[in-house]
């Protein structure tokens, strides 16, 4: 695990500057505090920061082939490296280390650009082939590891984090306005765009090749929901259970201590159960709770049930964080604003785990594979809803729900929130209905915020979401929704914040549910085994039922986030009004102050839950102060502490 970065300069095969490469590396030292390495050749320079996990003594990067004509740096882990290593040795390749990274250079020698199809793991890889002056950038299939690049007429810069690329003084810090619109729609910036004009994300499952002035970007893998296999339920249960255990087992290879995040949900609980069966010592588990919050948001009791059931070495952190202190630091680590409070909880529990382990296993991705989101219930609910009289559906119910208070941190008010979202989108087509479920700001609000007077051109809040709906070959709307999630919110929200927040604590995170073989297996499973009626994760629950306590199997769905909505109405009210004051919004110049004021008032009055909207706006403003205004996160923290002194919860 590490951070990678580099420069390819085609101007007369110039050797890139050492000072720039050094700055690129020092900026992401948190990703690899144990070691650093670099390569300089005509036309290219590669660098890495290493967090030592496998072959602690011999895994130094960059790594080259026998005659030093091919060089590689890799961020991630290759879980099948031992098998590949033996095959390559039998084909005559010589290995100097025990690391998984060395497999890459020899596999590339052997199979060329097809080498990536043999890999099972999480990775962002850069290969420099001196023989043909070729740069190869590769990102893993699901997007577990990030990789950014900036393409110029005669130069390419790449890195694990945007802030490394920004060390180049000639790189612009202008906002990409199309990316801003997508951020307002989704609460994150979907690939390939970033919030920075001219800097791109390499798409998951893609390979970029730059050779002698020509650049190509192509997909080497995609999830396919069009090949559904018809099997008996019992056979699916056995196949899923077997593959799940395998995915956990291969992620236990480590030369340093490892543990597991434990929220008490089905996904993380299964991982802990599997680890307990596979290792001969107590599993180290880590959970988080918040002081002063009611039981609606408290998951610690469920985590304790699992910890007790499997006799884990359990660690808890019960926090009352100073959000004004955390936000600038975490947004600096994120590189881009994300309106998902899970980045706060992920960082805090990562910091706790790093005190005793270097590798952590996470349940991220289970909902996308097995049908764990409430928005996946839309079709089932709509069948019953359509039986109601049209006047009741179109007039009376929307009007009634609009008058009731909404708050995601209260049981019945949260039900009202979900009901309102469903009713207001029930008459739309599946793609538009999905967009309304996931949108932070609906299209009409986006236009008002941006001061756009043009007539609306459609109901889409995000052009990227629509493009993936058009691309998906799935026959039913559940699999269409899952495909879009796997191409957008999973890599660009959940996996991004998981990577950035664990790396901020110098902690490697492994995600068994994000194994591409498991994804391929579940994508061939019929929809009725994922969501049946109003039952989510139908077959997943059956597969893990023999292993987990009944309280875990039957508990209500809860996201891994923080009670931000309640904070914004109370202790963080000053932060809201300082960062989003009319004067500050007007000075920033992106949004209409009156519209922002309406959003704040609506949330304060509980007439609608605007948690995601306000978090999106606050994070964007803090991001602007750091990345556009040129302030470091420390001075931004000090400014917020002075101007919004009630940020301490």
C-alpha positions as CSV (number, residue, x, y, z in Angstrom):
1,X,0.0,0.0,0.0
2,X,1.3,3.4,-0.9
3,X,0.9,6.5,-2.9
4,X,2.3,6.7,-6.4
5,X,3.0,9.7,-8.7
6,X,5.0,10.5,-11.7
7,X,5.7,12.6,-14.8
8,X,6.2,11.8,-18.5
9,X,7.7,14.6,-20.5
10,X,7.9,14.1,-24.3
11,X,9.7,17.3,-24.9
12,X,13.0,16.0,-26.5
13,X,12.8,13.1,-24.0
14,X,13.6,15.5,-21.2
15,X,14.4,14.1,-17.8
16,X,11.6,15.4,-15.5
17,X,12.7,17.7,-12.6
18,X,13.7,16.1,-9.3
19,X,12.3,19.0,-7.3
20,X,8.8,18.6,-8.6
21,X,8.8,14.8,-8.1
22,X,10.0,15.4,-4.5
23,X,7.2,17.8,-3.8
24,X,4.6,15.4,-5.2
25,X,5.8,12.7,-2.9
26,X,6.1,14.8,0.3
27,X,2.5,16.0,-0.2
28,X,1.2,12.5,0.3
29,X,3.6,11.2,2.9
30,X,0.5,10.0,4.9
31,X,-0.1,7.4,2.3
32,X,3.3,5.9,2.8
33,X,5.2,6.9,5.9
34,X,7.6,3.9,5.9
35,X,9.6,4.4,2.7
36,X,10.1,6.4,-0.4
37,X,11.6,5.7,-3.8
38,X,12.0,7.2,-7.3
39,X,13.1,6.4,-10.8
40,X,14.5,9.0,-13.3
41,X,14.9,8.2,-17.0
42,X,14.8,10.0,-20.3
43,X,11.3,11.2,-20.6
44,X,9.9,9.8,-17.4
45,X,10.1,9.9,-13.6
46,X,8.2,7.6,-11.2
47,X,7.8,8.0,-7.4
48,X,6.2,6.2,-4.5
49,X,5.5,6.5,-0.8
50,X,5.2,3.1,0.9
51,X,3.2,1.8,3.7
52,X,4.9,-1.6,4.3
53,X,2.5,-4.5,4.4
54,X,4.1,-7.4,2.5
55,X,7.9,-8.2,2.3
56,X,8.7,-5.4,4.8
57,X,12.4,-5.5,4.0
58,X,12.5,-6.2,0.3
59,X,9.4,-4.5,-1.1
60,X,11.0,-1.2,-2.0
61,X,9.6,0.5,-5.1
62,X,10.0,1.4,-8.0
63,X,10.7,-2.2,-9.0
64,X,12.2,-3.2,-12.4
65,X,12.7,-6.3,-14.5
66,X,16.0,-8.1,-14.9
67,X,17.6,-5.8,-17.4
68,X,16.1,-2.6,-15.9
69,X,14.1,-1.6,-19.0
70,X,10.6,-1.8,-17.4
71,X,9.7,0.0,-14.1
72,X,6.6,-0.2,-12.0
73,X,5.0,1.5,-9.0
74,X,1.8,0.2,-7.5
75,X,-0.6,1.4,-4.9
76,X,-2.7,-1.5,-3.5
77,X,-2.5,-5.3,-3.1
78,X,-2.5,-8.2,-5.6
79,X,-4.2,-11.0,-3.7
80,X,-3.2,-13.8,-6.2
81,X,0.4,-12.7,-6.5
82,X,1.8,-16.0,-5.1
83,X,0.1,-18.0,-7.7
84,X,1.2,-15.6,-10.5
85,X,4.7,-15.6,-9.1
86,X,5.1,-19.4,-9.4
87,X,3.7,-19.4,-12.9
88,X,6.2,-16.6,-13.9
89,X,9.1,-18.4,-12.3
90,X,8.3,-21.5,-14.3
91,X,8.4,-19.4,-17.4
92,X,12.0,-18.3,-16.6
93,X,11.5,-15.0,-14.8
94,X,13.8,-14.1,-11.9
95,X,12.5,-12.5,-8.7
96,X,14.6,-10.5,-6.3
97,X,11.9,-9.8,-3.7
98,X,8.9,-11.4,-2.0
99,X,6.6,-8.5,-2.8
100,X,3.4,-8.6,-4.8
101,X,4.5,-5.6,-6.8
102,X,7.4,-7.4,-8.5
103,X,4.8,-9.8,-10.1
104,X,3.5,-6.9,-12.1
105,X,6.7,-6.1,-14.0
106,X,7.2,-9.7,-15.1
107,X,3.6,-10.3,-15.9
108,X,3.7,-7.3,-18.1
109,X,6.9,-8.6,-19.8
110,X,5.1,-11.9,-20.4
111,X,1.6,-10.8,-21.5
112,X,1.9,-7.1,-22.5
113,X,-1.1,-4.9,-21.9
114,X,-3.3,-8.0,-21.2
115,X,-1.4,-8.5,-17.9
116,X,-4.1,-6.6,-16.0
117,X,-6.7,-9.3,-16.8
118,X,-4.8,-11.8,-14.6
119,X,-4.9,-9.6,-11.5
120,X,-7.1,-10.1,-8.5
121,X,-6.9,-7.2,-6.1
122,X,-7.1,-3.5,-5.5
123,X,-4.6,-1.4,-7.4
124,X,-3.5,1.7,-9.2
125,X,-0.5,0.9,-11.3
126,X,2.0,2.9,-13.4
127,X,4.4,1.1,-15.7
128,X,7.2,2.8,-17.7
129,X,8.6,0.8,-20.5
130,X,11.8,2.3,-21.7
131,X,12.0,0.1,-24.8
132,X,9.1,1.8,-26.5
133,X,8.8,4.9,-24.3
134,X,5.4,3.8,-23.1
135,X,3.5,4.8,-20.0
136,X,0.8,2.5,-18.8
137,X,-1.7,3.6,-16.1
138,X,-4.2,1.1,-14.8
139,X,-7.0,1.3,-12.2
140,X,-8.6,-1.7,-10.6
141,X,-12.0,-3.0,-11.8
142,X,-14.2,-1.5,-9.1
143,X,-12.2,1.7,-8.4
144,X,-10.9,0.8,-4.9
145,X,-7.7,2.8,-5.4
146,X,-7.7,6.3,-6.9
147,X,-5.6,7.5,-9.8
148,X,-5.6,11.0,-11.2
149,X,-3.9,12.5,-14.2
150,X,-3.4,15.8,-16.1
151,X,-2.7,15.6,-19.8
152,X,-0.8,18.4,-21.5
153,X,0.4,18.7,-25.1
154,X,3.8,17.3,-24.3
155,X,3.5,16.1,-20.7
156,X,1.4,13.8,-18.4
157,X,1.4,14.1,-14.6
158,X,-0.3,11.4,-12.5
159,X,-0.8,10.6,-8.8
160,X,-2.8,8.8,-6.2
161,X,-4.1,12.2,-5.0
162,X,-4.9,15.5,-6.8
163,X,-2.8,17.5,-4.3
164,X,0.4,15.9,-5.7
165,X,-0.5,17.1,-9.3
166,X,-1.2,20.6,-7.9
167,X,2.5,20.8,-6.8
168,X,3.2,21.7,-10.4
169,X,3.1,25.4,-10.5
170,X,1.6,25.5,-14.0
171,X,-1.4,23.4,-13.1
172,X,-4.6,25.5,-13.0
173,X,-6.9,25.6,-9.9
174,X,-10.0,26.7,-11.8
175,X,-13.4,25.0,-11.0
176,X,-14.8,22.7,-13.7
177,X,-18.4,24.1,-13.8
178,X,-19.8,20.9,-15.3
179,X,-18.2,19.0,-12.4
180,X,-19.8,21.5,-10.0
181,X,-23.2,20.8,-11.5
182,X,-22.7,17.1,-11.0
183,X,-21.6,17.7,-7.4
184,X,-24.8,19.6,-6.7
185,X,-26.8,16.7,-8.1
186,X,-24.9,13.9,-6.4
187,X,-22.9,15.2,-3.5
188,X,-19.7,14.0,-5.2
189,X,-17.9,14.5,-8.5
190,X,-18.3,11.4,-10.8
191,X,-15.4,10.2,-12.9
192,X,-13.8,11.0,-15.2
193,X,-14.2,14.6,-14.1
194,X,-12.7,16.2,-10.9
195,X,-13.6,19.6,-9.4
196,X,-10.4,20.9,-11.0
197,X,-10.5,21.9,-14.7
198,X,-7.9,19.9,-16.6
199,X,-7.4,17.1,-14.0
200,X,-9.2,13.8,-14.5
201,X,-9.8,10.5,-12.7
202,X,-8.9,7.4,-14.5
203,X,-12.1,5.4,-14.7
204,X,-12.4,2.1,-12.7
205,X,-11.6,-0.9,-15.0
206,X,-9.7,1.3,-17.4
207,X,-6.2,1.5,-18.8
208,X,-4.5,4.6,-20.2
209,X,-1.6,4.1,-22.6
210,X,0.7,7.0,-23.7
211,X,3.3,6.0,-26.3
212,X,5.2,8.3,-28.6
213,X,2.8,11.1,-28.6
214,X,-0.4,9.0,-28.8
215,X,-2.7,8.5,-25.9
216,X,-5.5,5.9,-25.6
217,X,-7.9,5.1,-22.8
218,X,-9.9,1.9,-22.9
219,X,-12.0,-0.3,-20.7
220,X,-10.6,-3.8,-19.9
221,X,-13.6,-4.9,-17.6
222,X,-17.2,-4.0,-16.8
223,X,-19.9,-5.6,-14.7
224,X,-22.5,-7.4,-16.8
225,X,-26.1,-7.8,-15.6
226,X,-27.3,-9.3,-18.9
227,X,-26.1,-12.8,-18.3
228,X,-28.5,-14.1,-15.6
229,X,-28.1,-17.7,-14.5
230,X,-31.1,-19.8,-13.4
231,X,-30.2,-21.9,-10.3
232,X,-32.1,-23.2,-7.3
233,X,-32.0,-21.0,-4.2
234,X,-30.1,-23.5,-2.2
235,X,-27.4,-23.6,-4.9
236,X,-27.1,-19.8,-4.9
237,X,-26.8,-19.8,-1.1
238,X,-24.0,-22.3,-1.2
239,X,-22.1,-20.6,-4.0
240,X,-22.4,-17.1,-2.4
241,X,-21.3,-18.4,1.0
242,X,-18.3,-20.2,-0.4
243,X,-17.2,-17.2,-2.4
244,X,-17.7,-14.7,0.5
245,X,-15.4,-16.8,2.7
246,X,-12.8,-17.1,0.0
247,X,-12.9,-13.3,-0.5
248,X,-12.2,-12.8,3.2
249,X,-9.5,-15.5,3.4
250,X,-7.3,-14.1,0.6
251,X,-7.4,-10.7,2.2
252,X,-5.8,-12.0,5.4
253,X,-2.3,-12.2,3.9
254,X,-0.2,-9.6,5.7
255,X,3.1,-9.2,7.5
256,X,1.6,-6.6,9.8
257,X,-1.3,-6.7,12.3
258,X,-4.8,-6.5,10.8
259,X,-8.4,-6.1,12.1
260,X,-11.9,-5.2,11.0
261,X,-14.3,-2.3,11.1
262,X,-17.5,-3.4,12.9
263,X,-20.7,-1.4,12.7
264,X,-23.0,-4.2,13.7
265,X,-24.6,-4.4,10.2
266,X,-24.8,-7.6,8.2
267,X,-21.8,-6.9,6.0
268,X,-19.2,-6.0,8.6
269,X,-20.6,-8.7,11.0
270,X,-20.1,-11.4,8.4
271,X,-16.6,-10.3,7.8
272,X,-15.8,-10.5,11.5
273,X,-17.5,-14.0,11.7
274,X,-15.4,-15.2,8.7
275,X,-12.2,-13.8,10.1
276,X,-12.9,-15.5,13.5
277,X,-13.2,-18.9,11.7
278,X,-10.1,-18.4,9.6
279,X,-7.5,-17.1,12.1
280,X,-6.4,-18.7,15.4
281,X,-6.4,-15.5,17.5
282,X,-9.1,-13.0,18.6
283,X,-10.1,-10.6,15.7
284,X,-9.4,-7.0,16.5
285,X,-12.6,-5.0,15.9
286,X,-13.3,-1.3,15.9
287,X,-16.5,0.6,16.3
288,X,-17.6,4.2,16.8
289,X,-20.4,6.0,18.7
290,X,-21.4,9.6,19.3
291,X,-21.9,11.2,22.7
292,X,-25.1,13.0,23.4
293,X,-27.1,11.3,20.6
294,X,-30.2,9.2,21.2
295,X,-30.5,5.5,20.3
296,X,-31.7,6.2,16.8
297,X,-28.1,6.7,15.7
298,X,-26.3,4.5,18.1
299,X,-24.9,1.3,16.6
300,X,-22.6,0.3,19.4
301,X,-25.0,-2.1,21.0
302,X,-25.2,-4.1,17.8
303,X,-21.4,-4.1,17.4
304,X,-21.1,-5.4,20.9
305,X,-23.4,-8.3,20.2
306,X,-21.2,-9.4,17.4
307,X,-18.0,-8.8,19.3
308,X,-19.3,-10.9,22.2
309,X,-20.5,-13.7,19.9
310,X,-17.1,-14.1,18.3
311,X,-15.0,-13.1,21.3
312,X,-13.2,-10.4,19.5
313,X,-10.6,-8.0,20.9
314,X,-13.1,-5.1,20.7
315,X,-12.2,-1.4,20.6
316,X,-14.7,1.5,20.7
317,X,-14.4,5.2,20.4
318,X,-17.3,7.3,21.7
319,X,-16.7,10.8,20.3
320,X,-18.0,14.3,20.4
321,X,-15.8,15.7,17.7
322,X,-15.0,19.3,17.0
323,X,-16.3,19.5,13.4
324,X,-14.7,22.8,12.7
325,X,-11.4,21.3,13.5
326,X,-12.0,18.1,11.5
327,X,-13.6,19.5,8.3
328,X,-10.6,21.4,6.8
329,X,-8.2,18.6,7.5
330,X,-10.4,15.9,6.1
331,X,-11.4,17.9,3.0
332,X,-7.7,18.5,2.3
333,X,-7.3,14.7,2.4
334,X,-10.3,14.1,0.2
335,X,-9.0,16.5,-2.6
336,X,-12.6,17.2,-3.6
337,X,-15.7,18.0,-1.5
338,X,-18.0,15.0,-0.7
339,X,-21.4,15.5,0.9
340,X,-21.4,12.2,2.8
341,X,-20.9,12.3,6.6
342,X,-19.4,8.8,6.4
343,X,-16.0,10.5,5.8
344,X,-16.1,11.8,9.3
345,X,-16.9,8.5,11.0
346,X,-14.5,6.6,8.7
347,X,-11.6,8.9,9.6
348,X,-12.3,8.7,13.4
349,X,-12.6,5.0,13.5
350,X,-9.5,4.6,11.3
351,X,-7.5,6.8,13.6
352,X,-8.6,4.5,16.5
353,X,-7.7,1.3,14.5
354,X,-4.3,2.6,13.5
355,X,-3.2,2.6,17.2
356,X,-3.0,-1.2,17.0
357,X,-3.2,-2.4,13.4
358,X,-2.0,-1.5,9.9
359,X,-4.5,-3.3,7.8
360,X,-8.3,-3.2,8.2
361,X,-11.1,-5.1,6.6
362,X,-14.4,-3.2,5.7
363,X,-17.9,-4.3,4.6
364,X,-18.1,-1.5,2.1
365,X,-19.9,-2.6,-1.1
366,X,-22.3,-5.2,0.3
367,X,-25.4,-3.1,-0.3
368,X,-24.6,-2.6,-4.0
369,X,-24.0,-6.3,-4.6
370,X,-26.9,-7.8,-2.7
371,X,-29.6,-5.1,-2.7
372,X,-29.3,-3.3,0.6
373,X,-30.6,0.2,-0.3
374,X,-34.1,1.4,0.3
375,X,-34.2,2.9,-3.2
376,X,-34.0,-0.7,-4.5
377,X,-37.5,-1.2,-3.1
378,X,-39.1,1.3,-5.5
379,X,-40.5,-1.2,-8.0
380,X,-42.1,-3.3,-5.2
381,X,-43.6,-0.3,-3.5
382,X,-44.8,1.1,-6.7
383,X,-47.0,-1.9,-7.5
384,X,-49.0,-1.4,-4.4
385,X,-48.9,2.4,-4.7
386,X,-50.4,2.3,-8.2
387,X,-53.5,0.7,-6.8
388,X,-54.4,3.9,-4.9
389,X,-56.8,6.4,-6.6
390,X,-55.0,8.8,-8.9
391,X,-56.2,12.0,-7.0
392,X,-54.9,10.6,-3.8
393,X,-51.5,9.8,-5.4
394,X,-51.0,13.0,-7.2
395,X,-52.6,15.6,-4.9
396,X,-53.5,14.6,-1.4
397,X,-50.5,12.5,-0.4
398,X,-47.8,14.9,-1.7
399,X,-49.6,17.8,0.0
400,X,-49.9,16.0,3.3
401,X,-46.3,14.9,3.4
402,X,-45.1,18.4,2.5
403,X,-46.7,19.7,5.7
404,X,-45.1,17.1,8.0
405,X,-41.7,17.6,9.6
406,X,-38.7,15.7,8.2
407,X,-35.5,14.7,10.0
408,X,-33.3,11.6,9.2
409,X,-32.3,11.4,12.9
410,X,-35.9,10.7,14.2
411,X,-37.7,7.5,13.5
412,X,-41.1,8.7,12.3
413,X,-39.7,11.9,10.8
414,X,-37.2,9.9,8.8
415,X,-40.1,7.7,7.6
416,X,-41.9,10.8,6.4
417,X,-38.7,11.8,4.5
418,X,-38.5,8.5,2.7
419,X,-42.3,8.5,2.0
420,X,-42.1,12.1,0.6
421,X,-39.2,11.1,-1.7
422,X,-41.0,8.1,-2.9
423,X,-44.3,9.8,-3.6
424,X,-42.7,12.7,-5.4
425,X,-41.0,10.4,-7.8
426,X,-43.4,7.5,-8.2
427,X,-44.8,8.6,-11.5
428,X,-41.5,9.0,-13.2
429,X,-39.7,6.5,-15.4
430,X,-37.1,4.2,-13.6
431,X,-34.1,6.3,-14.5
432,X,-35.6,9.6,-13.4
433,X,-37.1,8.0,-10.3
434,X,-33.6,6.8,-9.3
435,X,-32.1,10.2,-9.9
436,X,-34.7,11.8,-7.7
437,X,-33.9,9.3,-4.9
438,X,-30.2,10.0,-4.9
439,X,-30.1,13.7,-5.8
440,X,-28.8,16.3,-3.3
441,X,-30.4,19.2,-5.2
442,X,-33.1,18.5,-7.8
443,X,-32.8,20.1,-11.2
444,X,-35.0,23.1,-10.6
445,X,-33.1,24.0,-7.4
446,X,-29.8,23.5,-9.1
447,X,-30.8,26.0,-11.8
448,X,-32.0,28.5,-9.2
449,X,-28.8,28.2,-7.2
450,X,-26.7,28.8,-10.2
451,X,-28.8,31.6,-11.4
452,X,-29.6,29.9,-14.7
453,X,-32.7,31.3,-16.3
454,X,-32.9,28.9,-19.2
455,X,-35.9,26.7,-19.5
456,X,-35.3,23.2,-18.2
457,X,-34.3,20.7,-20.9
458,X,-35.4,17.6,-19.0
459,X,-35.9,15.9,-15.6
460,X,-32.3,14.6,-15.2
461,X,-30.3,16.0,-12.3
462,X,-27.1,14.3,-13.6
463,X,-26.0,13.8,-17.1
464,X,-23.5,11.1,-15.9
465,X,-26.3,9.0,-14.3
466,X,-28.4,9.2,-17.4
467,X,-25.4,8.1,-19.5
468,X,-25.0,4.9,-17.4
469,X,-28.7,4.1,-17.5
470,X,-28.4,4.3,-21.3
471,X,-25.3,2.1,-21.3
472,X,-26.6,-0.6,-19.0
473,X,-27.8,-3.8,-20.7
474,X,-29.8,-5.1,-17.7
475,X,-33.4,-6.2,-18.3
476,X,-34.9,-5.0,-15.0
477,X,-34.8,-1.7,-13.1
478,X,-33.2,-3.2,-10.0
479,X,-30.1,-4.3,-11.9
480,X,-30.1,-1.0,-13.8
481,X,-30.0,0.8,-10.4
482,X,-27.2,-1.5,-9.2
483,X,-25.2,-1.0,-12.4
484,X,-25.4,2.8,-12.1
485,X,-24.4,2.6,-8.4
486,X,-21.4,0.5,-9.2
487,X,-20.3,3.0,-11.8
488,X,-20.9,6.2,-9.8
489,X,-21.6,6.4,-6.1
490,X,-19.6,3.3,-5.2
491,X,-16.3,4.3,-6.7
492,X,-16.6,8.1,-6.5
493,X,-18.2,8.4,-3.1
494,X,-17.9,5.3,-0.9
495,X,-14.7,3.8,-2.1
496,X,-13.1,7.3,-2.5
497,X,-13.8,8.4,1.1
498,X,-12.8,5.0,2.4
499,X,-9.5,5.1,0.7
500,X,-8.8,8.8,1.5
501,X,-9.8,8.6,5.2
502,X,-8.0,5.3,6.0
503,X,-4.9,6.6,4.2
504,X,-5.2,9.8,6.2
505,X,-4.5,7.6,9.2
506,X,-1.9,5.6,7.3
507,X,-4.1,2.5,7.4
508,X,-4.7,0.0,4.6
509,X,-8.3,-0.9,4.0
510,X,-9.3,-4.1,2.2
511,X,-12.9,-4.7,1.0
512,X,-13.8,-8.4,0.5
513,X,-17.2,-7.5,-1.1
514,X,-15.3,-5.6,-3.8
515,X,-13.7,-8.7,-5.2
516,X,-14.4,-8.8,-8.9
517,X,-15.0,-12.5,-8.9
518,X,-17.7,-12.0,-6.3
519,X,-19.2,-9.1,-8.3
520,X,-19.3,-11.2,-11.4
521,X,-21.1,-14.0,-9.5
522,X,-23.7,-11.7,-7.9
523,X,-24.3,-9.9,-11.2
524,X,-25.5,-13.3,-12.7
525,X,-27.9,-13.9,-9.8
526,X,-31.6,-13.1,-10.6
527,X,-33.1,-10.0,-9.0
528,X,-35.6,-11.9,-6.9
529,X,-32.7,-13.3,-4.8
530,X,-31.5,-9.8,-4.0
531,X,-34.8,-7.9,-3.3
532,X,-37.9,-10.0,-2.7
533,X,-41.1,-8.0,-2.1
534,X,-40.0,-5.5,0.6
535,X,-37.2,-7.7,1.9
536,X,-33.7,-6.4,1.1
537,X,-30.6,-8.6,0.8
538,X,-32.9,-11.6,0.7
539,X,-30.3,-14.3,-0.3
540,X,-27.4,-12.6,1.5
541,X,-29.2,-12.9,4.8
542,X,-29.9,-16.6,4.1
543,X,-26.3,-17.2,3.2
544,X,-24.9,-15.8,6.4
545,X,-27.8,-16.7,8.7
546,X,-26.0,-19.8,10.3
547,X,-23.2,-17.5,11.3
548,X,-24.8,-14.4,12.7
549,X,-27.0,-13.6,15.8
550,X,-30.7,-13.1,15.0
551,X,-30.5,-9.5,16.3
552,X,-28.1,-8.6,13.5
553,X,-30.0,-10.3,10.7
554,X,-33.3,-8.7,11.7
555,X,-32.1,-5.1,12.5
556,X,-33.2,-2.1,10.5
557,X,-30.9,-0.6,7.9
558,X,-28.6,2.2,9.1
559,X,-26.0,4.0,7.1
560,X,-22.4,4.4,8.4
561,X,-22.5,8.2,9.0
562,X,-22.7,10.9,11.6
563,X,-25.7,12.7,13.0
564,X,-24.9,15.8,11.0
565,X,-28.5,16.9,10.5
566,X,-29.1,17.4,14.2
567,X,-25.7,19.1,14.6
568,X,-26.5,21.6,11.8
569,X,-29.6,22.7,13.6
570,X,-28.0,23.1,17.0
571,X,-24.3,23.1,17.8
572,X,-23.1,23.8,14.3
573,X,-25.6,26.5,13.5
574,X,-22.9,29.2,13.6
575,X,-20.8,27.2,11.2
576,X,-23.7,27.1,8.7
577,X,-24.4,30.8,9.0
578,X,-20.8,31.8,8.7
579,X,-19.7,29.7,5.7
580,X,-23.1,30.2,3.9
581,X,-23.8,33.8,4.9
582,X,-25.3,35.9,2.0
583,X,-22.1,38.0,2.0
584,X,-19.8,35.0,1.8
585,X,-22.0,33.3,-0.9
586,X,-22.0,36.5,-2.9
587,X,-18.3,36.9,-2.5
588,X,-17.6,33.3,-3.7
589,X,-19.7,34.0,-6.8
590,X,-21.0,30.5,-7.6
591,X,-24.5,30.5,-6.0
592,X,-27.5,32.8,-5.5
593,X,-27.6,33.9,-1.8
594,X,-31.4,34.0,-1.5
595,X,-31.7,30.4,-2.6
596,X,-29.1,29.2,-0.1
597,X,-31.0,31.2,2.6
598,X,-34.2,29.3,1.8
599,X,-32.4,26.0,2.1
600,X,-31.1,26.9,5.5
601,X,-34.4,28.1,6.8
602,X,-36.2,25.0,5.5
603,X,-33.8,22.7,7.4
604,X,-34.0,24.8,10.6
605,X,-37.8,24.6,10.6
606,X,-37.7,20.8,9.8
607,X,-40.1,21.5,6.9
608,X,-37.6,19.4,4.9
609,X,-34.4,17.5,5.7
610,X,-31.6,19.4,4.0
611,X,-28.7,17.6,5.7
612,X,-27.0,16.5,2.5
613,X,-27.6,19.9,0.8
614,X,-26.1,21.9,3.7
615,X,-23.2,19.5,4.1
616,X,-22.5,19.7,0.3
617,X,-22.5,23.5,0.5
618,X,-20.3,23.7,3.6
619,X,-17.8,21.2,2.3
620,X,-17.6,23.1,-1.0
621,X,-17.0,26.4,0.7
622,X,-14.2,24.9,2.9
623,X,-12.8,23.2,-0.2
624,X,-12.7,26.6,-1.9
625,X,-10.8,28.2,1.0
626,X,-8.1,25.5,0.8
627,X,-7.7,24.7,-2.9
628,X,-8.9,27.9,-4.6
629,X,-7.9,30.6,-2.1
630,X,-4.5,28.9,-1.4
631,X,-4.9,28.5,2.4
632,X,-3.6,25.5,4.2
633,X,-6.0,23.4,6.2
634,X,-4.5,24.6,9.5
635,X,-5.2,28.3,8.8
636,X,-8.6,27.4,7.5
637,X,-9.3,25.6,10.8
638,X,-8.2,28.6,12.8
639,X,-10.5,30.9,10.7
640,X,-13.5,28.7,11.3
641,X,-12.8,28.4,15.0
642,X,-12.8,32.2,15.3
643,X,-15.8,32.9,13.0
644,X,-17.9,29.8,14.1
645,X,-16.9,29.2,17.7
646,X,-19.7,26.8,18.5
647,X,-18.3,24.1,16.3
648,X,-17.5,22.0,19.4
649,X,-20.2,19.5,19.9
